[in-house]
Amino acid sequence: MSNIKAKIVSEEIKETIRVLSEEVGQRFAGTEGEWDGTEYIYQRLSELGVKTEKQVYPFVGWEPKGTPELEILSPVSQVLKTAYLLFSGSTPNTGIKGKLTYHGVKGLIPGVYDMPCYNVLGVEGDILAQVVVNSGGDPIALLNPRAKFPIPAVVMSNEDHLKIQKLLNEGQDVEVFVKVEGHIKTCKSANIISHPYKTNNTTNRKKVIICAHSDTTLNTPGAYDNGSGVAGIIEIARKLNKNQYDFPFDIDVIAFSNEEVGFIGADYYVNNLKEMGKIDEIAAVINLDQISAGDKIWSWVGPEDFRQKVEESFRESGAYDRNDFTVDVDTPKAGADEWMFHLEGIPTALLMFWRLPDYHRPTDTIEKIEYDKVELIIETVFNLLNKIE
Ligand SMILES: [Zn+2]
């Protein structure tokens, strides 16, 4: 009986991830794919009979043009692998040439993604461009943490970074060519907000949010990041809508859009609540991001008493007994949607598996989904719901 039930759950989860990663594909901020992804999530929740609404909002997006280029001109001649720094400024379409100097560390996500960065200087010492290292390996699209300063910028591999460091340490001048183009544009997107559970407790009404981001970065179908999290919250909405529970709070299940470009959907939602004087209604936020692969559960949780509840919830779901991954329940970090709520003093938990090597790459596909991990996270969410007062 329990095996049959587990199989049905897996099929539902699989279908959501299949449609998002294979039929819709890349869901980058402000693109048709991003809109189609949110539309699908809206339909799927509605079809389950869960009361669901779209929170449509405009935002300042960014559109890349062509492909970025990075080349060493001297002392060796070599074309390097590169990728976009999202919200980069543009070089002229003929590119720029300049001298590479080490700049410092860009805190893309402080404490998680602190990346070495080079300046490309013109003859008068002005900054023509920047080159940011992906210290995790080959270049992948990364987000410019200082988007209001649109210096043209591209991403470099860690391997090339080590090579260039060596040349600079030997006192050599390194000249590079950089070409990158993109532009700011006004876009429209939507958060999908559903209400699968209403409490019987009508005094002192509070709400718990369970969320996942619906978008992807550039150049990836996003099965693990974050088709898996979306499938997780839809499954949770289905269970909450269908079964009998007795929680002392309402539960909203939300797919936030445009996380990969700076938590834009969550930012809009939180600020809207603040403006309406309703932010105090949120008792806690549980965010599911990248829940289907990796050798470590890396959970970012605060404050301390909520962290203990999360650890206990993982213990109950057997996460500490597994030998195929470790569990690290850590402090909050500015790396995912729940951060916007953390800044308002709300208890937040990111439930995340770290990390599929194909993360943010074209190879983040459905074959790499580990359904038992997705189900373990879902079980942990229910364990945690039982501990929130
Ligand atoms: Zn993600």
Boltz pocket constraint, residues with backbone or C-beta under 6 A from the ligand:
constraints:
  - pocket:
      binder: B
      contacts: [[A, 213], [A, 225], [A, 226], [A, 289], [A, 290]]
      max_distance: 6.0
